[in-house]
Amino acid sequence: MFKEKIQYPCQWHYRIIGNDKKELNEAALEILDKEFITTPCKESKSGKYHSINIEVLVNNQQERDEIFTKLRKDPRIHYVL
């Protein structure tokens, strides 16, 4: 099986999902200690769940994984993709 090699540094995208758009943005601001871009994404039909996309420059696999772990551990964020 062919596994594509990622060239670092590169722009990486995370999608975070939670109950409140404002809280998702606050969590991103608190967790990421570098410049990033957020864009709103989908909302569930009932309005209970919201998601935003985060785009950030990562320098290596370790940094990419650390950001993922920090996002995943935040109680305001239910899912990280």
PDB file with SEQRES, HELIX, SHEET and CRYST1 records, atoms N, CA, C and O in Angstrom:
SEQRES   1 A   81  MET PHE LYS GLU LYS ILE GLN TYR PRO CYS GLN TRP HIS          
SEQRES   2 A   81  TYR ARG ILE ILE GLY ASN ASP LYS LYS GLU LEU ASN GLU          
SEQRES   3 A   81  ALA ALA LEU GLU ILE LEU ASP LYS GLU PHE ILE THR THR          
SEQRES   4 A   81  PRO CYS LYS GLU SER LYS SER GLY LYS TYR HIS SER ILE          
SEQRES   5 A   81  ASN ILE GLU VAL LEU VAL ASN ASN GLN GLN GLU ARG ASP          
SEQRES   6 A   81  GLU ILE PHE THR LYS LEU ARG LYS ASP PRO ARG ILE HIS          
SEQRES   7 A   81  TYR VAL LEU                                                  
HELIX    1 AA1 LYS A   21  ILE A   31  1                                  11    
HELIX    2 AA2 GLN A   61  LYS A   73  1                                  13    
SHEET    1 AA1 4 PHE A  36  GLU A  43  0                                        
SHEET    2 AA1 4 HIS A  50  VAL A  58 -1                                        
SHEET    3 AA1 4 CYS A  10  GLY A  18 -1                                        
SHEET    4 AA1 4 TYR A  79  VAL A  80 -1                                        
CRYST1    1.000    1.000    1.000  90.00  90.00  90.00 P 1           1          
ATOM      1  N   MET A   1       0.848  -1.173   0.000  1.00  0.00           N  
ATOM      2  CA  MET A   1       0.000   0.000   0.000  1.00  0.00           C  
ATOM      3  C   MET A   1       0.895   1.238   0.000  1.00  0.00           C  
ATOM      4  O   MET A   1       1.904   1.289   0.704  1.00  0.00           O  
ATOM      5  N   PHE A   2       0.514   2.229  -0.795  1.00  0.00           N  
ATOM      6  CA  PHE A   2       1.274   3.477  -0.919  1.00  0.00           C  
ATOM      7  C   PHE A   2       0.800   4.480   0.124  1.00  0.00           C  
ATOM      8  O   PHE A   2      -0.394   4.762   0.230  1.00  0.00           O  
ATOM      9  N   LYS A   3       1.737   5.011   0.886  1.00  0.00           N  
ATOM     10  CA  LYS A   3       1.420   6.033   1.872  1.00  0.00           C  
ATOM     11  C   LYS A   3       2.095   7.327   1.441  1.00  0.00           C  
ATOM     12  O   LYS A   3       3.313   7.385   1.268  1.00  0.00           O  
ATOM     13  N   GLU A   4       1.280   8.363   1.272  1.00  0.00           N  
ATOM     14  CA  GLU A   4       1.805   9.643   0.810  1.00  0.00           C  
ATOM     15  C   GLU A   4       2.661  10.289   1.896  1.00  0.00           C  
ATOM     16  O   GLU A   4       2.272  10.330   3.063  1.00  0.00           O  
ATOM     17  N   LYS A   5       3.817  10.787   1.505  1.00  0.00           N  
ATOM     18  CA  LYS A   5       4.722  11.450   2.445  1.00  0.00           C  
ATOM     19  C   LYS A   5       4.334  12.927   2.540  1.00  0.00           C  
ATOM     20  O   LYS A   5       4.158  13.600   1.524  1.00  0.00           O  
ATOM     21  N   ILE A   6       4.207  13.409   3.746  1.00  0.00           N  
ATOM     22  CA  ILE A   6       3.852  14.807   3.981  1.00  0.00           C  
ATOM     23  C   ILE A   6       5.130  15.622   4.032  1.00  0.00           C  
ATOM     24  O   ILE A   6       6.072  15.266   4.740  1.00  0.00           O  
ATOM     25  N   GLN A   7       5.166  16.698   3.294  1.00  0.00           N  
ATOM     26  CA  GLN A   7       6.316  17.600   3.279  1.00  0.00           C  
ATOM     27  C   GLN A   7       6.076  18.724   4.299  1.00  0.00           C  
ATOM     28  O   GLN A   7       5.120  19.490   4.180  1.00  0.00           O  
ATOM     29  N   TYR A   8       6.947  18.807   5.285  1.00  0.00           N  
ATOM     30  CA  TYR A   8       6.848  19.855   6.311  1.00  0.00           C  
ATOM     31  C   TYR A   8       7.853  20.943   6.017  1.00  0.00           C  
ATOM     32  O   TYR A   8       8.890  20.669   5.413  1.00  0.00           O  
ATOM     33  N   PRO A   9       7.579  22.177   6.427  1.00  0.00           N  
ATOM     34  CA  PRO A   9       6.332  22.666   7.016  1.00  0.00           C  
ATOM     35  C   PRO A   9       5.210  22.697   5.976  1.00  0.00           C  
ATOM     36  O   PRO A   9       5.456  22.807   4.775  1.00  0.00           O  
ATOM     37  N   CYS A  10       3.975  22.597   6.467  1.00  0.00           N  
ATOM     38  CA  CYS A  10       2.814  22.641   5.582  1.00  0.00           C  
ATOM     39  C   CYS A  10       1.606  23.190   6.334  1.00  0.00           C  
ATOM     40  O   CYS A  10       1.569  23.197   7.564  1.00  0.00           O  
ATOM     41  N   GLN A  11       0.634  23.641   5.577  1.00  0.00           N  
ATOM     42  CA  GLN A  11      -0.632  24.079   6.164  1.00  0.00           C  
ATOM     43  C   GLN A  11      -1.429  22.825   6.494  1.00  0.00           C  
ATOM     44  O   GLN A  11      -1.577  21.943   5.649  1.00  0.00           O  
ATOM     45  N   TRP A  12      -1.941  22.740   7.715  1.00  0.00           N  
ATOM     46  CA  TRP A  12      -2.733  21.582   8.118  1.00  0.00           C  
ATOM     47  C   TRP A  12      -4.113  22.054   8.538  1.00  0.00           C  
ATOM     48  O   TRP A  12      -4.264  23.133   9.110  1.00  0.00           O  
ATOM     49  N   HIS A  13      -5.116  21.238   8.250  1.00  0.00           N  
ATOM     50  CA  HIS A  13      -6.502  21.592   8.547  1.00  0.00           C  
ATOM     51  C   HIS A  13      -7.067  20.652   9.611  1.00  0.00           C  
ATOM     52  O   HIS A  13      -6.899  19.435   9.542  1.00  0.00           O  
ATOM     53  N   TYR A  14      -7.728  21.236  10.576  1.00  0.00           N  
ATOM     54  CA  TYR A  14      -8.464  20.491  11.587  1.00  0.00           C  
ATOM     55  C   TYR A  14      -9.903  20.983  11.525  1.00  0.00           C  
ATOM     56  O   TYR A  14     -10.144  22.164  11.279  1.00  0.00           O  
ATOM     57  N   ARG A  15     -10.848  20.100  11.744  1.00  0.00           N  
ATOM     58  CA  ARG A  15     -12.239  20.509  11.900  1.00  0.00           C  
ATOM     59  C   ARG A  15     -12.634  20.137  13.317  1.00  0.00           C  
ATOM     60  O   ARG A  15     -12.501  18.984  13.729  1.00  0.00           O  
ATOM     61  N   ILE A  16     -13.125  21.131  14.066  1.00  0.00           N  
ATOM     62  CA  ILE A  16     -13.558  20.861  15.435  1.00  0.00           C  
ATOM     63  C   ILE A  16     -15.073  21.039  15.515  1.00  0.00           C  
ATOM     64  O   ILE A  16     -15.646  21.923  14.879  1.00  0.00           O  
ATOM     65  N   ILE A  17     -15.698  20.188  16.302  1.00  0.00           N  
ATOM     66  CA  ILE A  17     -17.153  20.149  16.415  1.00  0.00           C  
ATOM     67  C   ILE A  17     -17.531  20.249  17.886  1.00  0.00           C  
ATOM     68  O   ILE A  17     -16.942  19.586  18.740  1.00  0.00           O  
ATOM     69  N   GLY A  18     -18.525  21.088  18.168  1.00  0.00           N  
ATOM     70  CA  GLY A  18     -19.003  21.262  19.538  1.00  0.00           C  
ATOM     71  C   GLY A  18     -20.381  21.883  19.547  1.00  0.00           C  
ATOM     72  O   GLY A  18     -21.026  22.003  18.506  1.00  0.00           O  
ATOM     73  N   ASN A  19     -20.835  22.282  20.740  1.00  0.00           N  
ATOM     74  CA  ASN A  19     -22.181  22.827  20.891  1.00  0.00           C  
ATOM     75  C   ASN A  19     -22.281  24.325  20.669  1.00  0.00           C  
ATOM     76  O   ASN A  19     -23.377  24.832  20.430  1.00  0.00           O  
ATOM     77  N   ASP A  20     -21.179  25.046  20.740  1.00  0.00           N  
ATOM     78  CA  ASP A  20     -21.239  26.504  20.689  1.00  0.00           C  
ATOM     79  C   ASP A  20     -20.096  27.059  19.826  1.00  0.00           C  
ATOM     80  O   ASP A  20     -18.923  26.809  20.103  1.00  0.00           O  
ATOM     81  N   LYS A  21     -20.452  27.813  18.778  1.00  0.00           N  
ATOM     82  CA  LYS A  21     -19.427  28.377  17.881  1.00  0.00           C  
ATOM     83  C   LYS A  21     -18.448  29.273  18.620  1.00  0.00           C  
ATOM     84  O   LYS A  21     -17.242  29.219  18.382  1.00  0.00           O  
ATOM     85  N   LYS A  22     -18.974  30.097  19.518  1.00  0.00           N  
ATOM     86  CA  LYS A  22     -18.116  31.018  20.264  1.00  0.00           C  
ATOM     87  C   LYS A  22     -17.113  30.247  21.119  1.00  0.00           C  
ATOM     88  O   LYS A  22     -15.938  30.610  21.177  1.00  0.00           O  
ATOM     89  N   GLU A  23     -17.568  29.195  21.777  1.00  0.00           N  
ATOM     90  CA  GLU A  23     -16.670  28.381  22.601  1.00  0.00           C  
ATOM     91  C   GLU A  23     -15.621  27.661  21.754  1.00  0.00           C  
ATOM     92  O   GLU A  23     -14.481  27.500  22.190  1.00  0.00           O  
ATOM     93  N   LEU A  24     -15.991  27.231  20.560  1.00  0.00           N  
ATOM     94  CA  LEU A  24     -15.023  26.583  19.673  1.00  0.00           C  
ATOM     95  C   LEU A  24     -13.916  27.556  19.294  1.00  0.00           C  
ATOM     96  O   LEU A  24     -12.737  27.203  19.308  1.00  0.00           O  
ATOM     97  N   ASN A  25     -14.302  28.787  18.956  1.00  0.00           N  
ATOM     98  CA  ASN A  25     -13.305  29.807  18.614  1.00  0.00           C  
ATOM     99  C   ASN A  25     -12.425  30.146  19.808  1.00  0.00           C  
ATOM    100  O   ASN A  25     -11.214  30.313  19.658  1.00  0.00           O  
ATOM    101  N   GLU A  26     -13.021  30.250  20.992  1.00  0.00           N  
ATOM    102  CA  GLU A  26     -12.242  30.531  22.207  1.00  0.00           C  
ATOM    103  C   GLU A  26     -11.250  29.405  22.492  1.00  0.00           C  
ATOM    104  O   GLU A  26     -10.102  29.657  22.859  1.00  0.00           O  
ATOM    105  N   ALA A  27     -11.700  28.170  22.321  1.00  0.00           N  
ATOM    106  CA  ALA A  27     -10.809  27.023  22.556  1.00  0.00           C  
ATOM    107  C   ALA A  27      -9.627  27.072  21.598  1.00  0.00           C  
ATOM    108  O   ALA A  27      -8.486  26.859  22.008  1.00  0.00           O  
ATOM    109  N   ALA A  28      -9.890  27.348  20.340  1.00  0.00           N  
ATOM    110  CA  ALA A  28      -8.807  27.434  19.348  1.00  0.00           C  
ATOM    111  C   ALA A  28      -7.810  28.522  19.740  1.00  0.00           C  
ATOM    112  O   ALA A  28      -6.600  28.313  19.660  1.00  0.00           O  
ATOM    113  N   LEU A  29      -8.308  29.674  20.160  1.00  0.00           N  
ATOM    114  CA  LEU A  29      -7.428  30.777  20.564  1.00  0.00           C  
ATOM    115  C   LEU A  29      -6.563  30.402  21.762  1.00  0.00           C  
ATOM    116  O   LEU A  29      -5.386  30.762  21.813  1.00  0.00           O  
ATOM    117  N   GLU A  30      -7.130  29.690  22.717  1.00  0.00           N  
ATOM    118  CA  GLU A  30      -6.397  29.306  23.915  1.00  0.00           C  
ATOM    119  C   GLU A  30      -5.383  28.195  23.653  1.00  0.00           C  
ATOM    120  O   GLU A  30      -4.315  28.174  24.264  1.00  0.00           O  
ATOM    121  N   ILE A  31      -5.709  27.280  22.755  1.00  0.00           N  
ATOM    122  CA  ILE A  31      -4.867  26.111  22.523  1.00  0.00           C  
ATOM    123  C   ILE A  31      -3.717  26.404  21.565  1.00  0.00           C  
ATOM    124  O   ILE A  31      -2.587  25.975  21.798  1.00  0.00           O  
ATOM    125  N   LEU A  32      -4.000  27.126  20.500  1.00  0.00           N  
ATOM    126  CA  LEU A  32      -2.974  27.376  19.490  1.00  0.00           C  
ATOM    127  C   LEU A  32      -2.177  28.618  19.856  1.00  0.00           C  
ATOM    128  O   LEU A  32      -2.735  29.705  20.007  1.00  0.00           O  
ATOM    129  N   ASP A  33      -0.887  28.448  19.996  1.00  0.00           N  
ATOM    130  CA  ASP A  33      -0.031  29.573  20.367  1.00  0.00           C  
ATOM    131  C   ASP A  33       0.706  30.120  19.145  1.00  0.00           C  
ATOM    132  O   ASP A  33       1.839  30.591  19.241  1.00  0.00           O  
ATOM    133  N   LYS A  34       0.038  30.047  18.006  1.00  0.00           N  
ATOM    134  CA  LYS A  34       0.605  30.553  16.767  1.00  0.00           C  
ATOM    135  C   LYS A  34      -0.532  31.067  15.887  1.00  0.00           C  
ATOM    136  O   LYS A  34      -1.708  30.883  16.202  1.00  0.00           O  
ATOM    137  N   GLU A  35      -0.174  31.698  14.806  1.00  0.00           N  
ATOM    138  CA  GLU A  35      -1.162  32.260  13.901  1.00  0.00           C  
ATOM    139  C   GLU A  35      -1.937  31.145  13.195  1.00  0.00           C  
ATOM    140  O   GLU A  35      -1.361  30.137  12.786  1.00  0.00           O  
ATOM    141  N   PHE A  36      -3.253  31.343  13.058  1.00  0.00           N  
ATOM    142  CA  PHE A  36      -4.089  30.364  12.370  1.00  0.00           C  
ATOM    143  C   PHE A  36      -5.305  31.069  11.790  1.00  0.00           C  
ATOM    144  O   PHE A  36      -5.594  32.216  12.129  1.00  0.00           O  
ATOM    145  N   ILE A  37      -6.004  30.377  10.922  1.00  0.00           N  
ATOM    146  CA  ILE A  37      -7.214  30.912  10.288  1.00  0.00           C  
ATOM    147  C   ILE A  37      -8.371  29.986  10.645  1.00  0.00           C  
ATOM    148  O   ILE A  37      -8.235  28.765  10.575  1.00  0.00           O  
ATOM    149  N   THR A  38      -9.506  30.564  11.026  1.00  0.00           N  
ATOM    150  CA  THR A  38     -10.706  29.757  11.240  1.00  0.00           C  
ATOM    151  C   THR A  38     -11.766  30.169  10.232  1.00  0.00           C  
ATOM    152  O   THR A  38     -11.878  31.336   9.858  1.00  0.00           O  
ATOM    153  N   THR A  39     -12.530  29.195   9.807  1.00  0.00           N  
ATOM    154  CA  THR A  39     -13.679  29.460   8.943  1.00  0.00           C  
ATOM    155  C   THR A  39     -14.850  28.651   9.472  1.00  0.00           C  
ATOM    156  O   THR A  39     -14.699  27.481   9.823  1.00  0.00           O  
ATOM    157  N   PRO A  40     -16.027  29.284   9.529  1.00  0.00           N  
ATOM    158  CA  PRO A  40     -17.196  28.545   9.996  1.00  0.00           C  
ATOM    159  C   PRO A  40     -17.529  27.431   9.016  1.00  0.00           C  
ATOM    160  O   PRO A  40     -17.253  27.528   7.820  1.00  0.00           O  
ATOM    161  N   CYS A  41     -18.117  26.389   9.540  1.00  0.00           N  
ATOM    162  CA  CYS A  41     -18.466  25.254   8.705  1.00  0.00           C  
ATOM    163  C   CYS A  41     -19.942  24.939   8.920  1.00  0.00           C  
ATOM    164  O   CYS A  41     -20.757  25.844   9.100  1.00  0.00           O  
ATOM    165  N   LYS A  42     -20.271  23.692   8.902  1.00  0.00           N  
ATOM    166  CA  LYS A  42     -21.668  23.280   8.991  1.00  0.00           C  
ATOM    167  C   LYS A  42     -22.223  23.383  10.406  1.00  0.00           C  
ATOM    168  O   LYS A  42     -21.496  23.451  11.397  1.00  0.00           O  
ATOM    169  N   GLU A  43     -23.542  23.391  10.443  1.00  0.00           N  
ATOM    170  CA  GLU A  43     -24.298  23.379  11.688  1.00  0.00           C  
ATOM    171  C   GLU A  43     -25.343  22.278  11.526  1.00  0.00           C  
ATOM    172  O   GLU A  43     -25.873  22.085  10.432  1.00  0.00           O  
ATOM    173  N   SER A  44     -25.642  21.562  12.595  1.00  0.00           N  
ATOM    174  CA  SER A  44     -26.657  20.512  12.495  1.00  0.00           C  
ATOM    175  C   SER A  44     -28.029  21.131  12.259  1.00  0.00           C  
ATOM    176  O   SER A  44     -28.250  22.306  12.553  1.00  0.00           O  
ATOM    177  N   LYS A  45     -28.928  20.346  11.737  1.00  0.00           N  
ATOM    178  CA  LYS A  45     -30.285  20.845  11.439  1.00  0.00           C  
ATOM    179  C   LYS A  45     -30.954  21.418  12.681  1.00  0.00           C  
ATOM    180  O   LYS A  45     -31.667  22.419  12.603  1.00  0.00           O  
ATOM    181  N   SER A  46     -30.727  20.790  13.813  1.00  0.00           N  
ATOM    182  CA  SER A  46     -31.350  21.246  15.062  1.00  0.00           C  
ATOM    183  C   SER A  46     -30.606  22.439  15.673  1.00  0.00           C  
ATOM    184  O   SER A  46     -31.119  23.095  16.580  1.00  0.00           O  
ATOM    185  N   GLY A  47     -29.399  22.715  15.175  1.00  0.00           N  
ATOM    186  CA  GLY A  47     -28.598  23.810  15.728  1.00  0.00           C  
ATOM    187  C   GLY A  47     -27.828  23.426  16.979  1.00  0.00           C  
ATOM    188  O   GLY A  47     -27.205  24.276  17.615  1.00  0.00           O  
ATOM    189  N   LYS A  48     -27.869  22.140  17.335  1.00  0.00           N  
ATOM    190  CA  LYS A  48     -27.205  21.690  18.548  1.00  0.00           C  
ATOM    191  C   LYS A  48     -25.684  21.607  18.375  1.00  0.00           C  
ATOM    192  O   LYS A  48     -24.932  21.882  19.311  1.00  0.00           O  
ATOM    193  N   TYR A  49     -25.239  21.228  17.173  1.00  0.00           N  
ATOM    194  CA  TYR A  49     -23.806  21.077  16.920  1.00  0.00           C  
ATOM    195  C   TYR A  49     -23.323  22.055  15.868  1.00  0.00           C  
ATOM    196  O   TYR A  49     -24.015  22.326  14.887  1.00  0.00           O  
ATOM    197  N   HIS A  50     -22.133  22.577  16.085  1.00  0.00           N  
ATOM    198  CA  HIS A  50     -21.502  23.518  15.167  1.00  0.00           C  
ATOM    199  C   HIS A  50     -20.092  23.024  14.891  1.00  0.00           C  
ATOM    200  O   HIS A  50     -19.514  22.289  15.691  1.00  0.00           O  
ATOM    201  N   SER A  51     -19.541  23.433  13.751  1.00  0.00           N  
ATOM    202  CA  SER A  51     -18.155  23.073  13.469  1.00  0.00           C  
ATOM    203  C   SER A  51     -17.440  24.249  12.825  1.00  0.00           C  
ATOM    204  O   SER A  51     -18.043  25.076  12.141  1.00  0.00           O  
ATOM    205  N   ILE A  52     -16.139  24.297  13.064  1.00  0.00           N  
ATOM    206  CA  ILE A  52     -15.295  25.291  12.403  1.00  0.00           C  
ATOM    207  C   ILE A  52     -14.047  24.583  11.883  1.00  0.00           C  
ATOM    208  O   ILE A  52     -13.599  23.582  12.442  1.00  0.00           O  
ATOM    209  N   ASN A  53     -13.508  25.121  10.817  1.00  0.00           N  
ATOM    210  CA  ASN A  53     -12.251  24.634  10.265  1.00  0.00           C  
ATOM    211  C   ASN A  53     -11.127  25.517  10.775  1.00  0.00           C  
ATOM    212  O   ASN A  53     -11.270  26.735  10.877  1.00  0.00           O  
ATOM    213  N   ILE A  54     -10.012  24.884  11.091  1.00  0.00           N  
ATOM    214  CA  ILE A  54      -8.812  25.597  11.525  1.00  0.00           C  
ATOM    215  C   ILE A  54      -7.706  25.263  10.535  1.00  0.00           C  
ATOM    216  O   ILE A  54      -7.476  24.096  10.218  1.00  0.00           O  
ATOM    217  N   GLU A  55      -7.029  26.284  10.053  1.00  0.00           N  
ATOM    218  CA  GLU A  55      -5.872  26.089   9.180  1.00  0.00           C  
ATOM    219  C   GLU A  55      -4.659  26.700   9.864  1.00  0.00           C  
ATOM    220  O   GLU A  55      -4.671  27.872  10.240  1.00  0.00           O  
ATOM    221  N   VAL A  56      -3.608  25.893  10.023  1.00  0.00           N  
ATOM    222  CA  VAL A  56      -2.424  26.339  10.754  1.00  0.00           C  
ATOM    223  C   VAL A  56      -1.178  25.738  10.109  1.00  0.00           C  
ATOM    224  O   VAL A  56      -1.215  24.627   9.579  1.00  0.00           O  
ATOM    225  N   LEU A  57      -0.090  26.474  10.158  1.00  0.00           N  
ATOM    226  CA  LEU A  57       1.185  25.987   9.650  1.00  0.00           C  
ATOM    227  C   LEU A  57       1.828  25.095  10.703  1.00  0.00           C  
ATOM    228  O   LEU A  57       2.072  25.532  11.827  1.00  0.00           O  
ATOM    229  N   VAL A  58       2.103  23.838  10.337  1.00  0.00           N  
ATOM    230  CA  VAL A  58       2.786  22.917  11.244  1.00  0.00           C  
ATOM    231  C   VAL A  58       4.163  22.617  10.673  1.00  0.00           C  
ATOM    232  O   VAL A  58       4.338  22.486   9.461  1.00  0.00           O  
ATOM    233  N   ASN A  59       5.133  22.512  11.567  1.00  0.00           N  
ATOM    234  CA  ASN A  59       6.518  22.324  11.145  1.00  0.00           C  
ATOM    235  C   ASN A  59       6.953  20.869  11.059  1.00  0.00           C  
ATOM    236  O   ASN A  59       7.927  20.546  10.379  1.00  0.00           O  
ATOM    237  N   ASN A  60       6.221  19.980  11.760  1.00  0.00           N  
ATOM    238  CA  ASN A  60       6.586  18.563  11.739  1.00  0.00           C  
ATOM    239  C   ASN A  60       5.436  17.716  12.280  1.00  0.00           C  
ATOM    240  O   ASN A  60       4.442  18.242  12.783  1.00  0.00           O  
ATOM    241  N   GLN A  61       5.588  16.409  12.170  1.00  0.00           N  
ATOM    242  CA  GLN A  61       4.562  15.461  12.610  1.00  0.00           C  
ATOM    243  C   GLN A  61       4.265  15.607  14.101  1.00  0.00           C  
ATOM    244  O   GLN A  61       3.107  15.546  14.516  1.00  0.00           O  
ATOM    245  N   GLN A  62       5.305  15.799  14.901  1.00  0.00           N  
ATOM    246  CA  GLN A  62       5.121  15.922  16.343  1.00  0.00           C  
ATOM    247  C   GLN A  62       4.233  17.125  16.681  1.00  0.00           C  
ATOM    248  O   GLN A  62       3.312  17.010  17.490  1.00  0.00           O  
ATOM    249  N   GLU A  63       4.507  18.269  16.067  1.00  0.00           N  
ATOM    250  CA  GLU A  63       3.691  19.451  16.322  1.00  0.00           C  
ATOM    251  C   GLU A  63       2.248  19.212  15.882  1.00  0.00           C  
ATOM    252  O   GLU A  63       1.314  19.597  16.586  1.00  0.00           O  
ATOM    253  N   ARG A  64       2.064  18.588  14.736  1.00  0.00           N  
ATOM    254  CA  ARG A  64       0.728  18.299  14.220  1.00  0.00           C  
ATOM    255  C   ARG A  64      -0.044  17.424  15.203  1.00  0.00           C  
ATOM    256  O   ARG A  64      -1.214  17.684  15.485  1.00  0.00           O  
ATOM    257  N   ASP A  65       0.613  16.385  15.723  1.00  0.00           N  
ATOM    258  CA  ASP A  65      -0.030  15.483  16.682  1.00  0.00           C  
ATOM    259  C   ASP A  65      -0.322  16.166  18.011  1.00  0.00           C  
ATOM    260  O   ASP A  65      -1.364  15.917  18.617  1.00  0.00           O  
ATOM    261  N   GLU A  66       0.587  17.028  18.474  1.00  0.00           N  
ATOM    262  CA  GLU A  66       0.376  17.747  19.741  1.00  0.00           C  
ATOM    263  C   GLU A  66      -0.848  18.662  19.645  1.00  0.00           C  
ATOM    264  O   GLU A  66      -1.640  18.731  20.585  1.00  0.00           O  
ATOM    265  N   ILE A  67      -1.005  19.351  18.539  1.00  0.00           N  
ATOM    266  CA  ILE A  67      -2.166  20.226  18.365  1.00  0.00           C  
ATOM    267  C   ILE A  67      -3.437  19.385  18.387  1.00  0.00           C  
ATOM    268  O   ILE A  67      -4.413  19.747  19.044  1.00  0.00           O  
ATOM    269  N   PHE A  68      -3.425  18.267  17.670  1.00  0.00           N  
ATOM    270  CA  PHE A  68      -4.590  17.379  17.643  1.00  0.00           C  
ATOM    271  C   PHE A  68      -4.961  16.928  19.057  1.00  0.00           C  
ATOM    272  O   PHE A  68      -6.131  16.963  19.438  1.00  0.00           O  
ATOM    273  N   THR A  69      -3.966  16.507  19.826  1.00  0.00           N  
ATOM    274  CA  THR A  69      -4.207  16.023  21.188  1.00  0.00           C  
ATOM    275  C   THR A  69      -4.776  17.119  22.076  1.00  0.00           C  
ATOM    276  O   THR A  69      -5.714  16.874  22.834  1.00  0.00           O  
ATOM    277  N   LYS A  70      -4.225  18.318  21.993  1.00  0.00           N  
ATOM    278  CA  LYS A  70      -4.732  19.438  22.800  1.00  0.00           C  
ATOM    279  C   LYS A  70      -6.174  19.765  22.433  1.00  0.00           C  
ATOM    280  O   LYS A  70      -6.998  20.006  23.315  1.00  0.00           O  
ATOM    281  N   LEU A  71      -6.483  19.775  21.156  1.00  0.00           N  
ATOM    282  CA  LEU A  71      -7.860  20.049  20.722  1.00  0.00           C  
ATOM    283  C   LEU A  71      -8.799  18.959  21.232  1.00  0.00           C  
ATOM    284  O   LEU A  71      -9.888  19.251  21.724  1.00  0.00           O  
ATOM    285  N   ARG A  72      -8.379  17.723  21.114  1.00  0.00           N  
ATOM    286  CA  ARG A  72      -9.214  16.591  21.517  1.00  0.00           C  
ATOM    287  C   ARG A  72      -9.500  16.583  23.013  1.00  0.00           C  
ATOM    288  O   ARG A  72     -10.571  16.141  23.429  1.00  0.00           O  
ATOM    289  N   LYS A  73      -8.568  17.060  23.826  1.00  0.00           N  
ATOM    290  CA  LYS A  73      -8.738  17.026  25.286  1.00  0.00           C  
ATOM    291  C   LYS A  73      -9.588  18.174  25.817  1.00  0.00           C  
ATOM    292  O   LYS A  73     -10.023  18.131  26.968  1.00  0.00           O  
ATOM    293  N   ASP A  74      -9.833  19.199  25.006  1.00  0.00           N  
ATOM    294  CA  ASP A  74     -10.611  20.346  25.481  1.00  0.00           C  
ATOM    295  C   ASP A  74     -12.087  19.957  25.622  1.00  0.00           C  
ATOM    296  O   ASP A  74     -12.672  19.431  24.676  1.00  0.00           O  
ATOM    297  N   PRO A  75     -12.697  20.206  26.785  1.00  0.00           N  
ATOM    298  CA  PRO A  75     -14.093  19.792  27.009  1.00  0.00           C  
ATOM    299  C   PRO A  75     -15.108  20.530  26.127  1.00  0.00           C  
ATOM    300  O   PRO A  75     -16.226  20.044  25.958  1.00  0.00           O  
ATOM    301  N   ARG A  76     -14.756  21.665  25.572  1.00  0.00           N  
ATOM    302  CA  ARG A  76     -15.678  22.396  24.703  1.00  0.00           C  
ATOM    303  C   ARG A  76     -15.757  21.789  23.301  1.00  0.00           C  
ATOM    304  O   ARG A  76     -16.675  22.078  22.533  1.00  0.00           O  
ATOM    305  N   ILE A  77     -14.782  20.947  22.989  1.00  0.00           N  
ATOM    306  CA  ILE A  77     -14.704  20.326  21.670  1.00  0.00           C  
ATOM    307  C   ILE A  77     -15.103  18.852  21.794  1.00  0.00           C  
ATOM    308  O   ILE A  77     -14.487  18.093  22.543  1.00  0.00           O  
ATOM    309  N   HIS A  78     -16.141  18.462  21.051  1.00  0.00           N  
ATOM    310  CA  HIS A  78     -16.611  17.070  21.120  1.00  0.00           C  
ATOM    311  C   HIS A  78     -15.865  16.154  20.152  1.00  0.00           C  
ATOM    312  O   HIS A  78     -15.607  14.993  20.472  1.00  0.00           O  
ATOM    313  N   TYR A  79     -15.516  16.669  18.971  1.00  0.00           N  
ATOM    314  CA  TYR A  79     -14.829  15.870  17.957  1.00  0.00           C  
ATOM    315  C   TYR A  79     -13.786  16.697  17.253  1.00  0.00           C  
ATOM    316  O   TYR A  79     -13.956  17.902  17.068  1.00  0.00           O  
ATOM    317  N   VAL A  80     -12.693  16.046  16.854  1.00  0.00           N  
ATOM    318  CA  VAL A  80     -11.654  16.679  16.051  1.00  0.00           C  
ATOM    319  C   VAL A  80     -11.430  15.784  14.837  1.00  0.00           C  
ATOM    320  O   VAL A  80     -11.196  14.583  14.968  1.00  0.00           O  
ATOM    321  N   LEU A  81     -11.505  16.375  13.683  1.00  0.00           N  
ATOM    322  CA  LEU A  81     -11.258  15.634  12.438  1.00  0.00           C  
ATOM    323  C   LEU A  81     -10.053  16.198  11.747  1.00  0.00           C  
ATOM    324  O   LEU A  81      -9.673  15.717  10.679  1.00  0.00           O  
TER     325      LEU A  81                                                      
END                                                                             
